[in-house]
Amino acid sequence: MSAKHEIPLRKDVADKDRWNLSKLFPSDAAWEEGLKTYEAETAKIGAFKGSLASSHEAFLRTLSSYRDFGVLEERLSYYSELRQTEDEGNNDARGRASRFLGLATAAQGAWSWLVPEIQTLPESFVTKALADPRFAEYEVFLRKILRYRPHILTEKEERLLALQAEANATSQETFSVLTNVDLDFGTVKTPEGERPLSQSTFASLMQHKDREVRRSAYLQFYATYEAHQNTIASLYAGSVKLDKYRAQVRNFPSARAQALFPDDVPLAVYDNLVGTINANLSVLHDYYSLRRKVLKLDELRHYDVYLPLVAEAKAEHSYDEAVELICGALAPLGPDYVSTLRQGLCSGWVDRYENKGKRSGAFSAGSFTGDPYILINYKPDVLRSVFTLAHEGGHSMHSWNSARSNPFLCYNYTIFEAEVASTFNEQLLFKYMYDRAESDTVRASLLANKVDDTLATLFRQTMFAEFELRSHAMLEAGEALTVEAMRAEYRKLLEKYFGPEMHFETVSDLEGLRIPHFYNAFYVYKYATGISASIALSKRVLGGGARERDDYFAFLRSGGSRFPIEALKVAGVDMSSSAPIEAACAEFAANVQELKRLLKA
């Protein structure tokens, strides 16, 4: 970074501050050669069709070819996508990504027969194959496919469903275009001048210190939604109807049952989450009472809940200092974990700083043959950057362990498990920094951020999950999903979750129409279960010894070899019970009490 803090061009970023993608491909030219191979191999796929049942040798050849094709495909995909994120304006990078996507779409079509053909194999044939040591690396892959047998239709019916895929995305795509492109939210007057109001600026305006700015932005934002509420409600109702249709066609008792089936998550896990959070809402209401008192408000409004309760403590951490801070916090995981993470963060895993055209935010991209790469836009004067690096490092170490412990076709872990390792690292980093904080001011800043993060992940996502449950249940019971019905249900949830301290506006229940995750049904509950598991596991590891640490590593290594509930049981937490959710609520309550003490409120 230059002395003037100017944003550099990509070509001016030092090599040590870039990720090293050479394990995927050593150069763009090598990637081009790989793409030629990929195209040539795609042309050979059709020769395998119809041969699986002819012999176990033919079956094995097909699976091996599918595996090798998948490894090459992942390398090509990761390299092209990661190079594009370095600079979204780089036409060469965009061209590579576009060309790969076109070929990958054709390849998916060429392989589309494989899973249906596996599912129609005679049971005795598959049983003998699974008993053959040569099929050992494919066992998990095959067993997961065969679970779907009761839900597979005839070849013609499956083709008709596949042809609907593009049209089925209409509700979600239209919602995105309408809310992100077509809706004009206008501008908002602030002491700093006129600011545009949009989906991206709304969050920052809700954190503005001037309450009148927050109020004006809030009312203006939702007035725009209200003007289009019938259209948006119709889009969401269409999405719920599609969920119901898919479940009926696939012979599932409900849309929720279908959504939870791939991860083998019992409905009781979802119900335990919603029920346990409902039983503990008093701790959330206590926090909102504290918020009103600290902000010195006569009444708390919905536009007051995102204003930082405590100013972020001022601290400077260079990237290298952040790495050492994180490694110190993760010392309870042992020297091997720490040395691997330190080496990765310092030598090629991470694309560290902002450059012109680079994608915003942060992510971890763990691959089978490459490193578990991290994109971040690290800022030395923003404490959140340190936590973000720890978070993405947790994802990357999960991927690193998984790729080295499993065959390619079952190394990928599920979204249900994904947030556990990342938020686990954040839990350890918080405790490490909190215990070493130099003043109550710093402690209050750290704790206020932690409380808000837990609230957003545990309580808010559960509220969303409960709304999804209600909206689908209404439709499946034959009730109409009108805009009035949706708003009424969402208002009930707002009043229940926020409690008696909160005073809502007439437009507040329109929030239920603006959540994009609702178009990917029964997904958000995984955030709440993930943070509950990470809280439980961090306490178990910090309060235990070698056995507890080894149990956690067994979870990191399990990858996709187990379903998520079983994988977490190996780590030492049972998400089929309410105990981890109860423990997360108890910790939240304890943190609120400690925050009261620090703020003398």
FIFIVO-622231 format. One record per residue (C-alpha): residue number from 0; residue in three letters; chain; x, y, z. Coordinates in steps of 0.001 Angstrom, whole numbers, plus 500000, padded with zeros to 6 digits. Example, Ala and Ser with C-alpha at 12.3 -4.5 7.8 and 13.67 -1.06 7.14 Angstrom:
2
(0; ala; A; (512300; 495500; 507800))
(1; ser; A; (513670; 498940; 507140))
//
This chain:
601
(0; met; A; (500000; 500000; 500000))
(1; ser; A; (501356; 503449; 499157))
(2; ala; A; (502023; 506158; 501730))
(3; lys; A; (499005; 508102; 500436))
(4; his; A; (496789; 504996; 500804))
(5; glu; A; (495892; 505117; 497138))
(6; ile; A; (494243; 502008; 495725))
(7; pro; A; (496835; 500349; 493482))
(8; leu; A; (496326; 498712; 490129))
(9; arg; A; (496565; 494919; 490127))
(10; lys; A; (499901; 494995; 488321))
(11; asp; A; (501374; 497108; 491124))
(12; val; A; (500489; 494652; 493924))
(13; ala; A; (503600; 493006; 495388))
(14; asp; A; (503934; 489248; 494877))
(15; lys; A; (504039; 488635; 498633))
(16; asp; A; (500590; 490232; 498954))
(17; arg; A; (499019; 488011; 496273))
(18; trp; A; (497832; 484442; 496434))
(19; asn; A; (499877; 481839; 494559))
(20; leu; A; (497645; 479845; 492208))
(21; ser; A; (500440; 477715; 490752))
(22; lys; A; (499154; 474533; 492403))
(23; leu; A; (496112; 474894; 490172))
(24; phe; A; (497975; 475993; 487048))
(25; pro; A; (501445; 477569; 486796))
(26; ser; A; (500304; 480058; 484150))
(27; asp; A; (497445; 481234; 481977))
(28; ala; A; (498952; 479271; 479104))
(29; ala; A; (498886; 476068; 481171))
(30; trp; A; (495228; 476741; 481985))
(31; glu; A; (494483; 477062; 478265))
(32; glu; A; (496050; 473643; 477672))
(33; gly; A; (493971; 472244; 480511))
(34; leu; A; (490834; 473647; 478920))
(35; lys; A; (491671; 471898; 475641))
(36; thr; A; (492037; 468610; 477521))
(37; tyr; A; (488725; 469244; 479274))
(38; glu; A; (486946; 469803; 475972))
(39; ala; A; (488481; 466649; 474493))
(40; glu; A; (487483; 464564; 477518))
(41; thr; A; (483927; 465920; 477369))
(42; ala; A; (483588; 464432; 473898))
(43; lys; A; (484385; 460958; 475309))
(44; ile; A; (481724; 460947; 478034))
(45; gly; A; (478929; 459542; 475888))
(46; ala; A; (480856; 456302; 475357))
(47; phe; A; (480299; 455329; 479005))
(48; lys; A; (476507; 455692; 478876))
(49; gly; A; (474598; 452435; 479242))
(50; ser; A; (477676; 450424; 480243))
(51; leu; A; (477503; 450522; 484034))
(52; ala; A; (475568; 447294; 484552))
(53; ser; A; (477655; 445313; 482051))
(54; ser; A; (480395; 444539; 484573))
(55; his; A; (481993; 445828; 487733))
(56; glu; A; (485091; 446662; 485694))
(57; ala; A; (483064; 448904; 483380))
(58; phe; A; (481377; 450505; 486387))
(59; leu; A; (484760; 451176; 487996))
(60; arg; A; (486209; 452654; 484771))
(61; thr; A; (483279; 455062; 484535))
(62; leu; A; (483592; 456186; 488163))
(63; ser; A; (487338; 456681; 487794))
(64; ser; A; (486850; 458730; 484647))
(65; tyr; A; (484157; 460802; 486362))
(66; arg; A; (486522; 461441; 489290))
(67; asp; A; (489456; 462479; 487089))
(68; phe; A; (487191; 464686; 484990))
(69; gly; A; (485907; 466333; 488170))
(70; val; A; (489406; 467055; 489478))
(71; leu; A; (490360; 468768; 486215))
(72; glu; A; (487066; 470643; 486127))
(73; glu; A; (487577; 471979; 489663))
(74; arg; A; (491114; 473150; 488858))
(75; leu; A; (489915; 474977; 485745))
(76; ser; A; (486959; 476494; 487565))
(77; tyr; A; (488890; 477730; 490605))
(78; tyr; A; (491731; 479204; 488566))
(79; ser; A; (489446; 481112; 486205))
(80; glu; A; (487125; 482348; 488963))
(81; leu; A; (489933; 483406; 491299))
(82; arg; A; (491801; 485224; 488544))
(83; gln; A; (488595; 487084; 487711))
(84; thr; A; (488086; 488178; 491335))
(85; glu; A; (491569; 489765; 491333))
(86; asp; A; (490329; 492381; 488885))
(87; glu; A; (486730; 492264; 487677))
(88; gly; A; (487659; 494657; 484873))
(89; asn; A; (490301; 492333; 483398))
(90; asn; A; (488812; 491242; 480075))
(91; asp; A; (491209; 488311; 479655))
(92; ala; A; (490169; 486914; 483044))
(93; arg; A; (486499; 487423; 482307))
(94; gly; A; (486960; 485728; 478954))
(95; arg; A; (488549; 482669; 480572))
(96; ala; A; (485723; 482392; 483088))
(97; ser; A; (483104; 482764; 480368))
(98; arg; A; (484692; 480172; 478082))
(99; phe; A; (485001; 477686; 480912))
(100; leu; A; (481378; 478197; 481946))
(101; gly; A; (480201; 477463; 478424))
(102; leu; A; (482174; 474214; 478247))
(103; ala; A; (481198; 473234; 481797))
(104; thr; A; (477517; 473592; 480952))
(105; ala; A; (477996; 471236; 478028))
(106; ala; A; (479926; 468814; 480239))
(107; gln; A; (477164; 468769; 482851))
(108; gly; A; (474737; 467864; 480124))
(109; ala; A; (477054; 465134; 478867))
(110; trp; A; (477273; 463573; 482354))
(111; ser; A; (473582; 464054; 483206))
(112; trp; A; (472789; 460389; 482598))
(113; leu; A; (475257; 459084; 485205))
(114; val; A; (473335; 459544; 488458))
(115; pro; A; (470004; 458258; 487066))
(116; glu; A; (471794; 455210; 485632))
(117; ile; A; (473489; 454475; 488971))
(118; gln; A; (470109; 454700; 490697))
(119; thr; A; (468628; 452089; 488369))
(120; leu; A; (471402; 449519; 488912))
(121; pro; A; (470213; 446237; 490485))
(122; glu; A; (470659; 446236; 494249))
(123; ser; A; (472663; 442987; 494176))
(124; phe; A; (475059; 444476; 491613))
(125; val; A; (475682; 447554; 493765))
(126; thr; A; (476052; 445471; 496948))
(127; lys; A; (478817; 443388; 495343))
(128; ala; A; (480544; 446524; 494092))
(129; leu; A; (480536; 448114; 497539))
(130; ala; A; (482089; 444939; 498972))
(131; asp; A; (484958; 445202; 496464))
(132; pro; A; (488000; 447089; 497883))
(133; arg; A; (488528; 448724; 494490))
(134; phe; A; (485321; 450725; 495046))
(135; ala; A; (486320; 451955; 498517))
(136; glu; A; (486921; 455579; 497490))
(137; tyr; A; (483509; 455701; 495805))
(138; glu; A; (481467; 454173; 498632))
(139; val; A; (480256; 457422; 500223))
(140; phe; A; (479517; 458942; 496823))
(141; leu; A; (477434; 455922; 495792))
(142; arg; A; (475560; 455552; 499075))
(143; lys; A; (474503; 459204; 498972))
(144; ile; A; (473201; 458793; 495423))
(145; leu; A; (471294; 455627; 496246))
(146; arg; A; (469466; 457362; 499125))
(147; tyr; A; (467473; 459232; 496491))
(148; arg; A; (465986; 456108; 494923))
(149; pro; A; (462505; 456591; 496483))
(150; his; A; (462422; 460105; 495034))
(151; ile; A; (463576; 459403; 491473))
(152; leu; A; (461084; 459432; 488621))
(153; thr; A; (461100; 457844; 485190))
(154; glu; A; (463694; 458965; 482643))
(155; lys; A; (461117; 460974; 480716))
(156; glu; A; (459797; 462646; 483857))
(157; glu; A; (463314; 463486; 484995))
(158; arg; A; (464017; 465058; 481600))
(159; leu; A; (460912; 467224; 481852))
(160; leu; A; (461957; 468415; 485323))
(161; ala; A; (465455; 469184; 484089))
(162; leu; A; (464071; 471274; 481240))
(163; gln; A; (462233; 473424; 483789))
(164; ala; A; (465434; 474459; 485582))
(165; glu; A; (465931; 477765; 483785))
(166; ala; A; (462295; 478826; 484093))
(167; asn; A; (462221; 477845; 487775))
(168; ala; A; (464738; 480591; 488551))
(169; thr; A; (462364; 483323; 487350))
(170; ser; A; (461009; 484393; 490763))
(171; gln; A; (464459; 484696; 492310))
(172; glu; A; (466001; 486454; 489316))
(173; thr; A; (463086; 488864; 488953))
(174; phe; A; (463208; 489710; 492670))
(175; ser; A; (466935; 490457; 492367))
(176; val; A; (466548; 492645; 489280))
(177; leu; A; (463548; 494482; 490705))
(178; thr; A; (465058; 495252; 494102))
(179; asn; A; (468657; 495869; 493033))
(180; val; A; (468170; 497559; 489663))
(181; asp; A; (464655; 498816; 488973))
(182; leu; A; (463542; 500181; 492346))
(183; asp; A; (464495; 503829; 492842))
(184; phe; A; (464891; 504585; 496559))
(185; gly; A; (465902; 508211; 495977))
(186; thr; A; (468354; 510121; 498164))
(187; val; A; (468587; 510975; 501856))
(188; lys; A; (469749; 514232; 503410))
(189; thr; A; (472599; 513808; 505898))
(190; pro; A; (474811; 516340; 507714))
(191; glu; A; (477537; 515311; 505261))
(192; gly; A; (475341; 516023; 502243))
(193; glu; A; (472835; 514203; 500031))
(194; arg; A; (473420; 510428; 499902))
(195; pro; A; (471879; 507917; 497515))
(196; leu; A; (469613; 505336; 499151))
(197; ser; A; (469956; 501796; 497805))
(198; gln; A; (470190; 498183; 498906))
(199; ser; A; (473917; 498616; 499488))
(200; thr; A; (473780; 501989; 501298))
(201; phe; A; (470778; 501158; 503493))
(202; ala; A; (472881; 499202; 506016))
(203; ser; A; (475413; 502017; 506450))
(204; leu; A; (472641; 504619; 506804))
(205; met; A; (471091; 502493; 509573))
(206; gln; A; (474384; 502957; 511453))
(207; his; A; (474425; 506738; 511086))
(208; lys; A; (474767; 508578; 514409))
(209; asp; A; (472028; 511069; 513494))
(210; arg; A; (468721; 509457; 514440))
(211; glu; A; (466756; 511621; 512012))
(212; val; A; (468937; 510327; 509157))
(213; arg; A; (468186; 506751; 510224))
(214; arg; A; (464463; 507447; 510532))
(215; ser; A; (464215; 509170; 507158))
(216; ala; A; (466221; 506475; 505375))
(217; tyr; A; (464151; 503715; 506999))
(218; leu; A; (460758; 505188; 506142))
(219; gln; A; (461802; 506122; 502614))
(220; phe; A; (463333; 502702; 501962))
(221; tyr; A; (460246; 500793; 503047))
(222; ala; A; (457861; 503227; 501359))
(223; thr; A; (459444; 502106; 498077))
(224; tyr; A; (458829; 498477; 499006))
(225; glu; A; (455253; 499264; 499975))
(226; ala; A; (454647; 500808; 496550))
(227; his; A; (455624; 497465; 494989))
(228; gln; A; (454473; 495123; 497752))
(229; asn; A; (451944; 493191; 495684))
(230; thr; A; (454473; 492411; 492973))
(231; ile; A; (457149; 491305; 495458))
(232; ala; A; (454646; 489268; 497495))
(233; ser; A; (453555; 487536; 494290))
(234; leu; A; (457166; 486686; 493464))
(235; tyr; A; (457756; 485156; 496881))
(236; ala; A; (454452; 483272; 496806))
(237; gly; A; (455504; 481881; 493428))
(238; ser; A; (458777; 480674; 494923))
(239; val; A; (456951; 478937; 497804))
(240; lys; A; (454526; 477331; 495358))
(241; leu; A; (457475; 476013; 493367))
(242; asp; A; (458969; 474543; 496562))
(243; lys; A; (455654; 472790; 497247))
(244; tyr; A; (455457; 471487; 493680))
(245; arg; A; (458995; 470078; 493768))
(246; ala; A; (458327; 468297; 497039))
(247; gln; A; (455104; 466737; 495759))
(248; val; A; (456703; 465600; 492521))
(249; arg; A; (459614; 464039; 494413))
(250; asn; A; (457331; 462277; 496907))
(251; phe; A; (458405; 464271; 499955))
(252; pro; A; (455828; 465059; 502654))
(253; ser; A; (456736; 468765; 502629))
(254; ala; A; (459060; 471316; 501078))
(255; arg; A; (461024; 471431; 504319))
(256; ala; A; (461497; 467659; 504301))
(257; gln; A; (462885; 467867; 500785))
(258; ala; A; (465241; 470724; 501674))
(259; leu; A; (466672; 468879; 504694))
(260; phe; A; (466959; 465486; 502958))
(261; pro; A; (470323; 465984; 501161))
(262; asp; A; (472118; 466591; 504478))
(263; asp; A; (470083; 463891; 506265))
(264; val; A; (469024; 466465; 508853))
(265; pro; A; (465946; 465369; 510853))
(266; leu; A; (463050; 467816; 511018))
(267; ala; A; (463518; 467721; 514799))
(268; val; A; (466804; 469651; 514426))
(269; tyr; A; (464941; 472530; 512794))
(270; asp; A; (462118; 472312; 515338))
(271; asn; A; (464581; 472199; 518259))
(272; leu; A; (466234; 475366; 517009))
(273; val; A; (463001; 477337; 516648))
(274; gly; A; (461520; 475990; 519886))
(275; thr; A; (464634; 476580; 521978))
(276; ile; A; (465154; 480106; 520697))
(277; asn; A; (461491; 480887; 521380))
(278; ala; A; (461909; 479652; 524950))
(279; asn; A; (464912; 481950; 525435))
(280; leu; A; (463698; 485180; 523863))
(281; ser; A; (463772; 486916; 527244))
(282; val; A; (467572; 487160; 526970))
(283; leu; A; (467170; 488931; 523636))
(284; his; A; (464572; 491286; 525078))
(285; asp; A; (466990; 492060; 527910))
(286; tyr; A; (469579; 493137; 525341))
(287; tyr; A; (467135; 495469; 523598))
(288; ser; A; (466330; 497002; 526989))
(289; leu; A; (470048; 497600; 527492))
(290; arg; A; (470316; 499127; 524021))
(291; arg; A; (467535; 501619; 524731))
(292; lys; A; (469168; 502664; 528003))
(293; val; A; (472681; 503035; 526559))
(294; leu; A; (471397; 505048; 523589))
(295; lys; A; (469321; 507146; 526035))
(296; leu; A; (466095; 506752; 524075))
(297; asp; A; (462585; 507137; 525427))
(298; glu; A; (461520; 504366; 523073))
(299; leu; A; (463437; 502004; 520817))
(300; arg; A; (462578; 502034; 517135))
(301; his; A; (463409; 499481; 514467))
(302; tyr; A; (465865; 501932; 512896))
(303; asp; A; (467827; 502089; 516185))
(304; val; A; (468926; 498437; 516340))
(305; tyr; A; (471908; 498610; 513977))
(306; leu; A; (473636; 501673; 515409))
(307; pro; A; (476869; 500460; 517061))
(308; leu; A; (476282; 500381; 520801))
(309; val; A; (479938; 501026; 521543))
(310; ala; A; (482447; 502767; 519279))
(311; glu; A; (485012; 500392; 517843))
(312; ala; A; (488241; 500489; 519800))
(313; lys; A; (490998; 502179; 517848))
(314; ala; A; (493796; 499764; 517070))
(315; glu; A; (496325; 499246; 514311))
(316; his; A; (497320; 495732; 513291))
(317; ser; A; (499526; 495211; 510282))
(318; tyr; A; (498738; 492078; 508288))
(319; asp; A; (501704; 490234; 509823))
(320; glu; A; (500662; 491346; 513311))
(321; ala; A; (497148; 490066; 512646))
(322; val; A; (498541; 486675; 511640))
(323; glu; A; (500538; 486433; 514868))
(324; leu; A; (497532; 487546; 516910))
(325; ile; A; (495376; 484865; 515296))
(326; cys; A; (498023; 482192; 515742))
(327; gly; A; (498338; 483113; 519407))
(328; ala; A; (494587; 482802; 519854))
(329; leu; A; (494522; 479399; 518148))
(330; ala; A; (497427; 477961; 520156))
(331; pro; A; (495025; 475622; 522047))
(332; leu; A; (494640; 473726; 518749))
(333; gly; A; (498287; 472723; 518904))
(334; pro; A; (501503; 473516; 517014))
(335; asp; A; (500681; 471572; 513843))
(336; tyr; A; (497441; 473481; 513227))
(337; val; A; (499058; 476815; 514029))
(338; ser; A; (502181; 476260; 511914))
(339; thr; A; (500115; 475129; 508907))
(340; leu; A; (497832; 478137; 509191))
(341; arg; A; (500699; 480598; 509697))
(342; gln; A; (502548; 479200; 506696))
(343; gly; A; (499427; 479421; 504554))
(344; leu; A; (498480; 482944; 505609))
(345; cys; A; (502014; 484195; 505003))
(346; ser; A; (503040; 482201; 501933))
(347; gly; A; (500541; 482034; 499130))
(348; trp; A; (497036; 481307; 500402))
(349; val; A; (495899; 484902; 500765))
(350; asp; A; (495275; 487770; 498380))
(351; arg; A; (495643; 490413; 501066))
(352; tyr; A; (494811; 493972; 500080))
(353; glu; A; (492404; 495947; 497967))
(354; asn; A; (493362; 496815; 494399))
(355; lys; A; (491340; 498501; 491683))
(356; gly; A; (488730; 496127; 490311))
(357; lys; A; (489193; 493497; 493040))
(358; arg; A; (486037; 491881; 494385))
(359; ser; A; (484883; 493352; 497688))
(360; gly; A; (484392; 491384; 500894))
(361; ala; A; (486139; 488128; 501721))
(362; phe; A; (485858; 484401; 501032))
(363; ser; A; (487736; 481129; 501316))
(364; ala; A; (487941; 478825; 498296))
(365; gly; A; (489195; 475408; 499289))
(366; ser; A; (490025; 473024; 496458))
(367; phe; A; (491209; 469415; 496278))
(368; thr; A; (494494; 469960; 494434))
(369; gly; A; (495206; 473632; 495112))
(370; asp; A; (495590; 475540; 498361))
(371; pro; A; (492557; 476763; 500346))
(372; tyr; A; (492769; 480276; 498942))
(373; ile; A; (491507; 483368; 500774))
(374; leu; A; (490427; 486659; 499261))
(375; ile; A; (490341; 489531; 501725))
(376; asn; A; (490583; 493317; 501543))
(377; tyr; A; (492598; 493717; 504727))
(378; lys; A; (492639; 497117; 506440))
(379; pro; A; (495167; 497570; 509276))
(380; asp; A; (493050; 500155; 511093))
(381; val; A; (489836; 498075; 511117))
(382; leu; A; (489604; 495474; 513880))
(383; arg; A; (486925; 493595; 511936))
(384; ser; A; (489614; 492745; 509363))
(385; val; A; (491477; 490686; 511976))
(386; phe; A; (488329; 488719; 512794))
(387; thr; A; (487550; 488275; 509100))
(388; leu; A; (491018; 486814; 508498))
(389; ala; A; (490534; 484422; 511429))
(390; his; A; (487093; 483463; 510086))
(391; glu; A; (488326; 482716; 506565))
(392; gly; A; (491365; 480945; 508014))
(393; gly; A; (488963; 478595; 509802))
(394; his; A; (487248; 477763; 506523))
(395; ser; A; (490610; 477200; 504859))
(396; met; A; (491920; 474881; 507570))
(397; his; A; (488666; 472925; 507346))
(398; ser; A; (489214; 472550; 503595))
(399; trp; A; (492927; 471776; 504039))
(400; asn; A; (492187; 468927; 506452))
(401; ser; A; (489246; 467626; 504453))
(402; ala; A; (491116; 467486; 501129))
(403; arg; A; (493967; 465529; 502707))
(404; ser; A; (491711; 463009; 504431))
(405; asn; A; (489115; 462046; 501831))
(406; pro; A; (488759; 460926; 498214))
(407; phe; A; (487824; 463673; 495774))
(408; leu; A; (484181; 462653; 495405))
(409; cys; A; (483479; 463022; 499121))
(410; tyr; A; (485896; 465676; 500394))
(411; asn; A; (483485; 468627; 500186))
(412; tyr; A; (481688; 469384; 503450))
(413; thr; A; (478165; 470799; 503608))
(414; ile; A; (476955; 474338; 504267))
(415; phe; A; (475516; 472991; 507545))
(416; glu; A; (479090; 472356; 508726))
(417; ala; A; (480856; 475185; 506904))
(418; glu; A; (480267; 477979; 509410))
(419; val; A; (481385; 475885; 512386))
(420; ala; A; (485144; 475975; 511764))
(421; ser; A; (485115; 479651; 510804))
(422; thr; A; (483114; 480939; 513757))
(423; phe; A; (485044; 478566; 516047))
(424; asn; A; (488185; 480537; 515200))
(425; glu; A; (486381; 483798; 515903))
(426; gln; A; (485327; 482483; 519317))
(427; leu; A; (488945; 481717; 520240))
(428; leu; A; (490211; 485032; 518874))
(429; phe; A; (487628; 486978; 520858))
(430; lys; A; (488539; 485250; 524132))
(431; tyr; A; (492255; 485752; 523505))
(432; met; A; (491848; 489474; 522808))
(433; tyr; A; (489285; 490027; 525550))
(434; asp; A; (491479; 488404; 528194))
(435; arg; A; (494410; 490610; 527139))
(436; ala; A; (492512; 493875; 526619))
(437; glu; A; (494188; 496879; 528221))
(438; ser; A; (490996; 498607; 529396))
(439; asp; A; (487269; 498195; 529952))
(440; thr; A; (486743; 500503; 526977))
(441; val; A; (488426; 497974; 524683))
(442; arg; A; (486595; 495092; 526351))
(443; ala; A; (483238; 496830; 525877))
(444; ser; A; (483991; 497408; 522205))
(445; leu; A; (484938; 493766; 521660))
(446; leu; A; (481980; 492447; 523629))
(447; ala; A; (479414; 494729; 521962))
(448; asn; A; (480545; 493493; 518546))
(449; lys; A; (480363; 489880; 519693))
(450; val; A; (476855; 490322; 521104))
(451; asp; A; (475637; 491930; 517866))
(452; asp; A; (477231; 489192; 515758))
(453; thr; A; (475617; 486468; 517863))
(454; leu; A; (472265; 488219; 517718))
(455; ala; A; (472436; 488502; 513931))
(456; thr; A; (473444; 484862; 513463))
(457; leu; A; (471580; 483022; 516211))
(458; phe; A; (468374; 484952; 516847))
(459; arg; A; (467752; 486845; 513612))
(460; gln; A; (468400; 483859; 511332))
(461; thr; A; (466098; 481737; 513491))
(462; met; A; (463376; 484368; 513092))
(463; phe; A; (463861; 484113; 509333))
(464; ala; A; (463747; 480312; 509574))
(465; glu; A; (460485; 480511; 511497))
(466; phe; A; (458958; 482770; 508843))
(467; glu; A; (459937; 480299; 506123))
(468; leu; A; (458358; 477513; 508143))
(469; arg; A; (455124; 479482; 508570))
(470; ser; A; (454831; 480631; 504965))
(471; his; A; (455329; 477133; 503572))
(472; ala; A; (452963; 475609; 506144))
(473; met; A; (450274; 478129; 505204))
(474; leu; A; (450489; 477261; 501523))
(475; glu; A; (450674; 473504; 502160))
(476; ala; A; (447533; 473842; 504317))
(477; gly; A; (445689; 475476; 501423))
(478; glu; A; (445887; 479079; 502658))
(479; ala; A; (446568; 481895; 500210))
(480; leu; A; (449925; 483673; 500522))
(481; thr; A; (448588; 487192; 500071))
(482; val; A; (450622; 490283; 500882))
(483; glu; A; (448335; 490922; 503866))
(484; ala; A; (448845; 487391; 505201))
(485; met; A; (452625; 487555; 504815))
(486; arg; A; (452905; 490942; 506484))
(487; ala; A; (450673; 489833; 509346))
(488; glu; A; (452771; 486718; 509997))
(489; tyr; A; (456021; 488651; 509799))
(490; arg; A; (454740; 491349; 512181))
(491; lys; A; (453875; 488674; 514741))
(492; leu; A; (457455; 487444; 514555))
(493; leu; A; (458899; 490957; 514828))
(494; glu; A; (456852; 491657; 517933))
(495; lys; A; (457753; 488291; 519474))
(496; tyr; A; (461494; 488467; 518819))
(497; phe; A; (462090; 492156; 519561))
(498; gly; A; (459858; 492210; 522613))
(499; pro; A; (458126; 495004; 524512))
(500; glu; A; (460945; 497565; 524173))
(501; met; A; (460486; 497873; 520418))
(502; his; A; (458081; 500263; 518728))
(503; phe; A; (457476; 499370; 515085))
(504; glu; A; (456369; 501510; 512156))
(505; thr; A; (453417; 500522; 509999))
(506; val; A; (455916; 499566; 507257))
(507; ser; A; (458237; 497514; 509489))
(508; asp; A; (456701; 494171; 508513))
(509; leu; A; (457725; 494829; 504901))
(510; glu; A; (461163; 493589; 505944))
(511; gly; A; (459816; 490091; 505305))
(512; leu; A; (459554; 490905; 501602))
(513; arg; A; (463164; 491994; 501135))
(514; ile; A; (465201; 488979; 502341))
(515; pro; A; (466884; 487344; 499306))
(516; his; A; (467677; 484144; 501255))
(517; phe; A; (463951; 483340; 501291))
(518; tyr; A; (464251; 482395; 497615))
(519; asn; A; (466549; 479540; 498672))
(520; ala; A; (464160; 477960; 501132))
(521; phe; A; (465155; 476436; 504471))
(522; tyr; A; (468762; 477561; 504250))
(523; val; A; (469144; 480266; 506894))
(524; tyr; A; (468647; 477944; 509876))
(525; lys; A; (472132; 476579; 509186))
(526; tyr; A; (473696; 479856; 510293))
(527; ala; A; (472047; 479542; 513701))
(528; thr; A; (472954; 475871; 514148))
(529; gly; A; (476497; 476612; 512957))
(530; ile; A; (477221; 479297; 515533))
(531; ser; A; (475620; 477167; 518267))
(532; ala; A; (477920; 474282; 517384))
(533; ser; A; (481005; 476516; 517249))
(534; ile; A; (480246; 478040; 520669))
(535; ala; A; (479821; 474574; 522174))
(536; leu; A; (482967; 473206; 520524))
(537; ser; A; (485139; 476190; 521418))
(538; lys; A; (484182; 475800; 525085))
(539; arg; A; (484809; 472056; 524884))
(540; val; A; (488267; 472470; 523355))
(541; leu; A; (489336; 475328; 525637))
(542; gly; A; (488088; 473466; 528708))
(543; gly; A; (489439; 470087; 527678))
(544; gly; A; (492671; 468474; 526642))
(545; ala; A; (494152; 466339; 523903))
(546; arg; A; (491035; 464209; 523479))
(547; glu; A; (488717; 467190; 522926))
(548; arg; A; (491173; 468729; 520482))
(549; asp; A; (491527; 465450; 518591))
(550; asp; A; (487738; 465125; 518398))
(551; tyr; A; (487590; 468567; 516788))
(552; phe; A; (490296; 467596; 514285))
(553; ala; A; (488332; 464447; 513446))
(554; phe; A; (485457; 466733; 512503))
(555; leu; A; (487720; 468908; 510322))
(556; arg; A; (489027; 465805; 508575))
(557; ser; A; (485611; 464225; 508005))
(558; gly; A; (484791; 466445; 505013))
(559; gly; A; (481847; 464954; 503171))
(560; ser; A; (482458; 461414; 504399))
(561; arg; A; (479689; 461758; 506995))
(562; phe; A; (476402; 463597; 507111))
(563; pro; A; (476709; 466801; 509135))
(564; ile; A; (474872; 465697; 512296))
(565; glu; A; (477127; 462640; 512568))
(566; ala; A; (480253; 464667; 511765))
(567; leu; A; (479489; 467113; 514575))
(568; lys; A; (478814; 464237; 516978))
(569; val; A; (482357; 463078; 516262))
(570; ala; A; (483540; 466536; 517308))
(571; gly; A; (481606; 466265; 520555))
(572; val; A; (478378; 468197; 519971))
(573; asp; A; (474925; 466721; 519289))
(574; met; A; (472869; 469102; 517153))
(575; ser; A; (469892; 466721; 517291))
(576; ser; A; (469402; 467879; 520886))
(577; ser; A; (468525; 471337; 522152))
(578; ala; A; (471579; 471477; 524442))
(579; pro; A; (473912; 473414; 522064))
(580; ile; A; (471186; 475993; 521350))
(581; glu; A; (470486; 476367; 525078))
(582; ala; A; (474208; 476845; 525710))
(583; ala; A; (474473; 479506; 522987))
(584; cys; A; (471527; 481394; 524502))
(585; ala; A; (473105; 481129; 527951))
(586; glu; A; (476374; 482552; 526658))
(587; phe; A; (474535; 485393; 524951))
(588; ala; A; (472766; 486188; 528226))
(589; ala; A; (476075; 486138; 530122))
(590; asn; A; (477659; 488442; 527547))
(591; val; A; (474776; 490910; 527862))
(592; gln; A; (475193; 490947; 531655))
(593; glu; A; (478926; 491550; 531306))
(594; leu; A; (478254; 494328; 528805))
(595; lys; A; (475880; 495930; 531316))
(596; arg; A; (478668; 495865; 533889))
(597; leu; A; (481232; 497381; 531541))
(598; leu; A; (478849; 500121; 530419))
(599; lys; A; (477562; 500653; 533961))
(600; ala; A; (474018; 500373; 532625))
//
